[in-house]
Protein backbone atom coordinates (compact mmCIF):
# COMPACT_ATOMS: atom_id res chain seq x y z
CA UNK A 1 0.00 0.00 0.00
CA UNK A 2 1.18 3.52 -0.71
CA UNK A 3 0.02 6.72 0.90
CA UNK A 4 0.13 10.11 -0.78
CA UNK A 5 -0.30 13.24 1.27
CA UNK A 6 0.13 16.97 0.99
CA UNK A 7 0.66 19.53 3.71
CA UNK A 8 -1.45 22.47 2.81
CA UNK A 9 0.21 25.61 1.50
CA UNK A 10 -1.32 28.68 -0.10
CA UNK A 11 -4.11 27.70 -2.50
CA UNK A 12 -3.29 24.03 -2.12
CA UNK A 13 -5.84 21.47 -0.97
CA UNK A 14 -4.92 18.24 0.77
CA UNK A 15 -4.46 15.18 -1.42
CA UNK A 16 -6.36 12.21 0.03
CA UNK A 17 -4.77 8.81 0.36
CA UNK A 18 -5.93 5.92 -1.79
CA UNK A 19 -5.31 2.24 -1.19
CA UNK A 20 -6.87 0.65 -4.26
CA UNK A 21 -4.60 1.61 -7.13
CA UNK A 22 -6.33 1.98 -10.47
CA UNK A 23 -9.52 0.38 -9.18
CA UNK A 24 -11.71 2.09 -11.78
CA UNK A 25 -9.59 1.15 -14.79
CA UNK A 26 -8.39 -2.13 -16.23
CA UNK A 27 -4.81 -2.95 -17.16
CA UNK A 28 -5.40 -2.46 -20.88
CA UNK A 29 -6.46 1.13 -20.30
CA UNK A 30 -3.37 1.76 -18.19
CA UNK A 31 -1.21 0.29 -20.97
CA UNK A 32 -2.99 2.46 -23.54
CA UNK A 33 -2.31 5.62 -21.52
CA UNK A 34 1.37 4.74 -21.11
CA UNK A 35 1.66 4.02 -24.85
CA UNK A 36 -0.04 7.31 -25.68
CA UNK A 37 2.40 9.20 -23.45
CA UNK A 38 5.39 7.54 -25.10
CA UNK A 39 4.02 8.26 -28.59
CA UNK A 40 3.52 11.90 -27.61
CA UNK A 41 7.14 12.16 -26.43
CA UNK A 42 8.53 10.46 -29.54
CA UNK A 43 6.46 12.07 -32.30
CA UNK A 44 7.96 15.56 -32.07
CA UNK A 45 11.66 14.65 -32.45
CA UNK A 46 10.82 11.92 -34.98
CA UNK A 47 8.84 14.43 -37.04
CA UNK A 48 11.72 16.90 -36.88
CA UNK A 49 14.11 14.25 -38.22
CA UNK A 50 11.78 13.68 -41.16
CA UNK A 51 11.54 17.42 -41.75
CA UNK A 52 15.33 17.61 -41.94
CA UNK A 53 15.48 14.69 -44.35
CA UNK A 54 12.84 16.34 -46.55
CA UNK A 55 14.98 19.47 -46.73
CA UNK A 56 18.00 17.41 -47.77
CA UNK A 57 15.94 15.84 -50.57
CA UNK A 58 14.57 19.18 -51.80
CA UNK A 59 16.69 20.47 -54.73
CA UNK A 60 15.48 24.01 -54.08
CA UNK A 61 16.63 23.95 -50.46
CA UNK A 62 20.27 22.98 -50.86
CA UNK A 63 21.33 26.26 -49.25
CA UNK A 64 19.67 24.96 -46.07
CA UNK A 65 21.69 21.75 -45.98
CA UNK A 66 23.68 22.74 -42.90
CA UNK A 67 20.50 23.75 -41.07
CA UNK A 68 18.88 20.45 -42.06
CA UNK A 69 21.81 18.43 -40.76
CA UNK A 70 21.78 20.36 -37.48
CA UNK A 71 18.03 19.74 -37.12
CA UNK A 72 18.47 16.03 -37.79
CA UNK A 73 21.32 15.72 -35.30
CA UNK A 74 19.54 17.64 -32.54
CA UNK A 75 16.28 15.76 -33.03
CA UNK A 76 17.97 12.36 -33.19
CA UNK A 77 19.72 13.05 -29.88
CA UNK A 78 16.42 14.09 -28.35
CA UNK A 79 14.73 10.95 -29.67
CA UNK A 80 17.48 8.76 -28.22
CA UNK A 81 17.18 10.54 -24.85
CA UNK A 82 13.43 9.87 -24.77
CA UNK A 83 13.90 6.18 -25.58
CA UNK A 84 16.78 5.65 -23.14
CA UNK A 85 14.84 7.32 -20.33
CA UNK A 86 11.64 5.40 -21.08
CA UNK A 87 13.40 2.03 -21.05
CA UNK A 88 14.20 2.50 -17.36
CA UNK A 89 11.44 4.83 -16.13
CA UNK A 90 8.61 2.93 -17.84
CA UNK A 91 9.96 -0.43 -18.88
CA UNK A 92 12.24 -3.29 -17.93
CA UNK A 93 15.45 -1.78 -19.40
CA UNK A 94 16.68 -4.97 -21.06
CA UNK A 95 18.41 -7.35 -18.63
CA UNK A 96 19.91 -4.78 -16.26
CA UNK A 97 19.06 -5.38 -12.60
CA UNK A 98 20.91 -2.40 -11.13
CA UNK A 99 21.80 1.11 -12.31
CA UNK A 100 24.52 3.44 -11.13
CA UNK A 101 23.79 6.95 -9.90
CA UNK A 102 25.79 8.59 -12.74
CA UNK A 103 23.93 6.53 -15.34
CA UNK A 104 20.56 7.64 -13.98
CA UNK A 105 21.75 11.25 -13.75
CA UNK A 106 22.71 11.20 -17.44
CA UNK A 107 19.29 9.86 -18.40
CA UNK A 108 17.58 12.74 -16.57
CA UNK A 109 19.94 15.44 -17.82
CA UNK A 110 19.76 14.26 -21.44
CA UNK A 111 15.96 14.20 -21.39
CA UNK A 112 15.59 17.62 -19.75
CA UNK A 113 18.43 19.40 -21.58
CA UNK A 114 17.44 22.89 -22.66
CA UNK A 115 14.88 23.30 -19.88
CA UNK A 116 14.74 26.35 -17.63
CA UNK A 117 15.31 24.60 -14.32
CA UNK A 118 18.74 23.81 -12.85
CA UNK A 119 19.22 20.24 -11.66
CA UNK A 120 21.24 19.51 -8.50
CA UNK A 121 21.92 15.77 -8.32
CA UNK A 122 22.86 14.42 -4.89
CA UNK A 123 22.55 10.65 -5.04
CA UNK A 124 24.67 8.82 -2.46
CA UNK A 125 24.02 5.10 -3.18
CA UNK A 126 26.42 3.69 -5.78
CA UNK A 127 23.83 1.43 -7.36
CA UNK A 128 20.05 1.23 -7.31
CA UNK A 129 17.79 -1.68 -8.11
CA UNK A 130 15.64 -1.56 -11.22
CA UNK A 131 12.51 -0.78 -9.18
CA UNK A 132 14.23 1.99 -7.19
CA UNK A 133 15.71 3.45 -10.36
CA UNK A 134 12.23 3.63 -11.90
CA UNK A 135 10.97 5.59 -8.90
CA UNK A 136 14.00 7.92 -8.94
CA UNK A 137 13.74 8.76 -12.64
CA UNK A 138 10.03 9.52 -12.56
CA UNK A 139 10.32 11.51 -9.33
CA UNK A 140 13.24 13.55 -10.72
CA UNK A 141 11.34 14.26 -13.93
CA UNK A 142 8.27 15.36 -11.96
CA UNK A 143 10.43 17.64 -9.80
CA UNK A 144 11.88 19.38 -12.84
CA UNK A 145 8.42 19.55 -14.39
CA UNK A 146 7.19 21.51 -11.37
CA UNK A 147 9.41 24.42 -12.46
CA UNK A 148 8.03 25.59 -15.83
CA UNK A 149 9.47 29.08 -15.35
CA UNK A 150 12.83 27.98 -13.97
CA UNK A 151 14.32 27.50 -10.56
CA UNK A 152 16.33 24.79 -8.84
CA UNK A 153 15.40 21.12 -8.70
CA UNK A 154 17.36 19.23 -6.04
CA UNK A 155 17.21 15.43 -6.15
CA UNK A 156 18.65 13.53 -3.19
CA UNK A 157 18.86 9.83 -2.38
CA UNK A 158 19.99 8.42 0.95
CA UNK A 159 19.96 5.05 2.68
CA UNK A 160 18.79 5.35 6.28
CA UNK A 161 18.85 2.01 8.04
CA UNK A 162 16.61 -0.33 6.09
CA UNK A 163 14.93 2.52 4.16
CA UNK A 164 15.76 4.24 0.89
CA UNK A 165 14.81 7.93 0.93
CA UNK A 166 14.32 9.62 -2.46
CA UNK A 167 13.42 13.30 -2.44
CA UNK A 168 12.83 15.92 -5.11
CA UNK A 169 12.67 19.56 -4.06
CA UNK A 170 11.55 22.13 -6.63
CA UNK A 171 12.15 25.74 -5.65
CA UNK A 172 11.22 28.63 -7.90
CA UNK A 173 8.98 31.65 -8.22
CA UNK A 174 6.24 29.66 -10.00
CA UNK A 175 6.85 26.17 -8.65
CA UNK A 176 3.60 24.24 -8.92
CA UNK A 177 1.84 20.98 -9.70
CA UNK A 178 -0.86 20.89 -12.32
CA UNK A 179 -4.19 19.47 -11.23
CA UNK A 180 -3.59 16.35 -13.33
CA UNK A 181 -0.23 15.75 -11.67
CA UNK A 182 -1.64 16.26 -8.18
CA UNK A 183 -4.39 13.72 -8.91
CA UNK A 184 -1.93 11.17 -10.28
CA UNK A 185 0.47 11.53 -7.35
CA UNK A 186 -2.42 11.05 -4.93
CA UNK A 187 -3.64 7.89 -6.64
CA UNK A 188 -6.84 9.59 -7.77
CA UNK A 189 -8.38 8.85 -11.19
CA UNK A 190 -8.25 11.56 -13.83
CA UNK A 191 -11.51 13.48 -13.84
CA UNK A 192 -10.61 16.52 -15.92
CA UNK A 193 -7.53 17.66 -17.81
CA UNK A 194 -4.99 15.91 -20.02
CA UNK A 195 -4.38 12.16 -19.60
CA UNK A 196 -0.80 12.60 -20.81
CA UNK A 197 -0.02 14.85 -17.87
CA UNK A 198 -1.70 12.47 -15.41
CA UNK A 199 -0.25 9.10 -16.34
CA UNK A 200 3.40 9.71 -15.38
CA UNK A 201 2.58 11.01 -11.86
CA UNK A 202 0.19 8.09 -11.45
CA UNK A 203 2.86 5.71 -12.72
CA UNK A 204 5.20 7.04 -10.03
CA UNK A 205 2.49 6.47 -7.41
CA UNK A 206 1.99 2.92 -8.64
CA UNK A 207 5.75 2.20 -8.73
CA UNK A 208 6.16 3.33 -5.12
CA UNK A 209 3.17 1.27 -4.08
CA UNK A 210 4.48 -1.83 -5.84
CA UNK A 211 7.61 -1.60 -3.69
CA UNK A 212 5.59 -1.24 -0.48
CA UNK A 213 6.70 2.35 0.03
CA UNK A 214 5.04 5.67 0.73
CA UNK A 215 4.88 8.86 -1.31
CA UNK A 216 4.56 12.27 0.34
CA UNK A 217 3.66 15.40 -1.63
CA UNK A 218 3.94 18.91 -0.22
CA UNK A 219 3.11 22.08 -2.14
CA UNK A 220 3.72 25.59 -0.86
CA UNK A 221 4.18 28.92 -2.57
CA UNK A 222 7.37 28.67 -4.60
CA UNK A 223 8.11 25.14 -3.40
CA UNK A 224 7.12 21.58 -4.30
CA UNK A 225 8.49 18.57 -2.43
CA UNK A 226 8.10 14.95 -3.53
CA UNK A 227 9.46 12.30 -1.16
CA UNK A 228 9.43 8.51 -1.59
CA UNK A 229 10.22 6.26 1.37
CA UNK A 230 11.08 2.76 0.12
CA UNK A 231 12.46 -0.49 1.54
CA UNK A 232 16.22 -0.47 1.00
C-alpha positions as CSV (number, residue, x, y, z in Angstrom):
1,X,0.0,0.0,0.0
2,X,1.2,3.5,-0.7
3,X,0.0,6.7,0.9
4,X,0.1,10.1,-0.8
5,X,-0.3,13.2,1.3
6,X,0.1,17.0,1.0
7,X,0.7,19.5,3.7
8,X,-1.4,22.5,2.8
9,X,0.2,25.6,1.5
10,X,-1.3,28.7,-0.1
11,X,-4.1,27.7,-2.5
12,X,-3.3,24.0,-2.1
13,X,-5.8,21.5,-1.0
14,X,-4.9,18.2,0.8
15,X,-4.5,15.2,-1.4
16,X,-6.4,12.2,0.0
17,X,-4.8,8.8,0.4
18,X,-5.9,5.9,-1.8
19,X,-5.3,2.2,-1.2
20,X,-6.9,0.6,-4.3
21,X,-4.6,1.6,-7.1
22,X,-6.3,2.0,-10.5
23,X,-9.5,0.4,-9.2
24,X,-11.7,2.1,-11.8
25,X,-9.6,1.2,-14.8
26,X,-8.4,-2.1,-16.2
27,X,-4.8,-3.0,-17.2
28,X,-5.4,-2.5,-20.9
29,X,-6.5,1.1,-20.3
30,X,-3.4,1.8,-18.2
31,X,-1.2,0.3,-21.0
32,X,-3.0,2.5,-23.5
33,X,-2.3,5.6,-21.5
34,X,1.4,4.7,-21.1
35,X,1.7,4.0,-24.8
36,X,0.0,7.3,-25.7
37,X,2.4,9.2,-23.5
38,X,5.4,7.5,-25.1
39,X,4.0,8.3,-28.6
40,X,3.5,11.9,-27.6
41,X,7.1,12.2,-26.4
42,X,8.5,10.5,-29.5
43,X,6.5,12.1,-32.3
44,X,8.0,15.6,-32.1
45,X,11.7,14.6,-32.4
46,X,10.8,11.9,-35.0
47,X,8.8,14.4,-37.0
48,X,11.7,16.9,-36.9
49,X,14.1,14.2,-38.2
50,X,11.8,13.7,-41.2
51,X,11.5,17.4,-41.7
52,X,15.3,17.6,-41.9
53,X,15.5,14.7,-44.3
54,X,12.8,16.3,-46.5
55,X,15.0,19.5,-46.7
56,X,18.0,17.4,-47.8
57,X,15.9,15.8,-50.6
58,X,14.6,19.2,-51.8
59,X,16.7,20.5,-54.7
60,X,15.5,24.0,-54.1
61,X,16.6,23.9,-50.5
62,X,20.3,23.0,-50.9
63,X,21.3,26.3,-49.3
64,X,19.7,25.0,-46.1
65,X,21.7,21.7,-46.0
66,X,23.7,22.7,-42.9
67,X,20.5,23.7,-41.1
68,X,18.9,20.5,-42.1
69,X,21.8,18.4,-40.8
70,X,21.8,20.4,-37.5
71,X,18.0,19.7,-37.1
72,X,18.5,16.0,-37.8
73,X,21.3,15.7,-35.3
74,X,19.5,17.6,-32.5
75,X,16.3,15.8,-33.0
76,X,18.0,12.4,-33.2
77,X,19.7,13.1,-29.9
78,X,16.4,14.1,-28.3
79,X,14.7,11.0,-29.7
80,X,17.5,8.8,-28.2
81,X,17.2,10.5,-24.8
82,X,13.4,9.9,-24.8
83,X,13.9,6.2,-25.6
84,X,16.8,5.6,-23.1
85,X,14.8,7.3,-20.3
86,X,11.6,5.4,-21.1
87,X,13.4,2.0,-21.1
88,X,14.2,2.5,-17.4
89,X,11.4,4.8,-16.1
90,X,8.6,2.9,-17.8
91,X,10.0,-0.4,-18.9
92,X,12.2,-3.3,-17.9
93,X,15.5,-1.8,-19.4
94,X,16.7,-5.0,-21.1
95,X,18.4,-7.4,-18.6
96,X,19.9,-4.8,-16.3
97,X,19.1,-5.4,-12.6
98,X,20.9,-2.4,-11.1
99,X,21.8,1.1,-12.3
100,X,24.5,3.4,-11.1
101,X,23.8,7.0,-9.9
102,X,25.8,8.6,-12.7
103,X,23.9,6.5,-15.3
104,X,20.6,7.6,-14.0
105,X,21.7,11.2,-13.8
106,X,22.7,11.2,-17.4
107,X,19.3,9.9,-18.4
108,X,17.6,12.7,-16.6
109,X,19.9,15.4,-17.8
110,X,19.8,14.3,-21.4
111,X,16.0,14.2,-21.4
112,X,15.6,17.6,-19.8
113,X,18.4,19.4,-21.6
114,X,17.4,22.9,-22.7
115,X,14.9,23.3,-19.9
116,X,14.7,26.4,-17.6
117,X,15.3,24.6,-14.3
118,X,18.7,23.8,-12.9
119,X,19.2,20.2,-11.7
120,X,21.2,19.5,-8.5
121,X,21.9,15.8,-8.3
122,X,22.9,14.4,-4.9
123,X,22.5,10.6,-5.0
124,X,24.7,8.8,-2.5
125,X,24.0,5.1,-3.2
126,X,26.4,3.7,-5.8
127,X,23.8,1.4,-7.4
128,X,20.1,1.2,-7.3
129,X,17.8,-1.7,-8.1
130,X,15.6,-1.6,-11.2
131,X,12.5,-0.8,-9.2
132,X,14.2,2.0,-7.2
133,X,15.7,3.5,-10.4
134,X,12.2,3.6,-11.9
135,X,11.0,5.6,-8.9
136,X,14.0,7.9,-8.9
137,X,13.7,8.8,-12.6
138,X,10.0,9.5,-12.6
139,X,10.3,11.5,-9.3
140,X,13.2,13.5,-10.7
141,X,11.3,14.3,-13.9
142,X,8.3,15.4,-12.0
143,X,10.4,17.6,-9.8
144,X,11.9,19.4,-12.8
145,X,8.4,19.6,-14.4
146,X,7.2,21.5,-11.4
147,X,9.4,24.4,-12.5
148,X,8.0,25.6,-15.8
149,X,9.5,29.1,-15.4
150,X,12.8,28.0,-14.0
151,X,14.3,27.5,-10.6
152,X,16.3,24.8,-8.8
153,X,15.4,21.1,-8.7
154,X,17.4,19.2,-6.0
155,X,17.2,15.4,-6.1
156,X,18.7,13.5,-3.2
157,X,18.9,9.8,-2.4
158,X,20.0,8.4,0.9
159,X,20.0,5.0,2.7
160,X,18.8,5.3,6.3
161,X,18.8,2.0,8.0
162,X,16.6,-0.3,6.1
163,X,14.9,2.5,4.2
164,X,15.8,4.2,0.9
165,X,14.8,7.9,0.9
166,X,14.3,9.6,-2.5
167,X,13.4,13.3,-2.4
168,X,12.8,15.9,-5.1
169,X,12.7,19.6,-4.1
170,X,11.5,22.1,-6.6
171,X,12.2,25.7,-5.7
172,X,11.2,28.6,-7.9
173,X,9.0,31.6,-8.2
174,X,6.2,29.7,-10.0
175,X,6.8,26.2,-8.7
176,X,3.6,24.2,-8.9
177,X,1.8,21.0,-9.7
178,X,-0.9,20.9,-12.3
179,X,-4.2,19.5,-11.2
180,X,-3.6,16.4,-13.3
181,X,-0.2,15.7,-11.7
182,X,-1.6,16.3,-8.2
183,X,-4.4,13.7,-8.9
184,X,-1.9,11.2,-10.3
185,X,0.5,11.5,-7.4
186,X,-2.4,11.1,-4.9
187,X,-3.6,7.9,-6.6
188,X,-6.8,9.6,-7.8
189,X,-8.4,8.8,-11.2
190,X,-8.2,11.6,-13.8
191,X,-11.5,13.5,-13.8
192,X,-10.6,16.5,-15.9
193,X,-7.5,17.7,-17.8
194,X,-5.0,15.9,-20.0
195,X,-4.4,12.2,-19.6
196,X,-0.8,12.6,-20.8
197,X,0.0,14.8,-17.9
198,X,-1.7,12.5,-15.4
199,X,-0.3,9.1,-16.3
200,X,3.4,9.7,-15.4
201,X,2.6,11.0,-11.9
202,X,0.2,8.1,-11.5
203,X,2.9,5.7,-12.7
204,X,5.2,7.0,-10.0
205,X,2.5,6.5,-7.4
206,X,2.0,2.9,-8.6
207,X,5.7,2.2,-8.7
208,X,6.2,3.3,-5.1
209,X,3.2,1.3,-4.1
210,X,4.5,-1.8,-5.8
211,X,7.6,-1.6,-3.7
212,X,5.6,-1.2,-0.5
213,X,6.7,2.3,0.0
214,X,5.0,5.7,0.7
215,X,4.9,8.9,-1.3
216,X,4.6,12.3,0.3
217,X,3.7,15.4,-1.6
218,X,3.9,18.9,-0.2
219,X,3.1,22.1,-2.1
220,X,3.7,25.6,-0.9
221,X,4.2,28.9,-2.6
222,X,7.4,28.7,-4.6
223,X,8.1,25.1,-3.4
224,X,7.1,21.6,-4.3
225,X,8.5,18.6,-2.4
226,X,8.1,15.0,-3.5
227,X,9.5,12.3,-1.2
228,X,9.4,8.5,-1.6
229,X,10.2,6.3,1.4
230,X,11.1,2.8,0.1
231,X,12.5,-0.5,1.5
232,X,16.2,-0.5,1.0
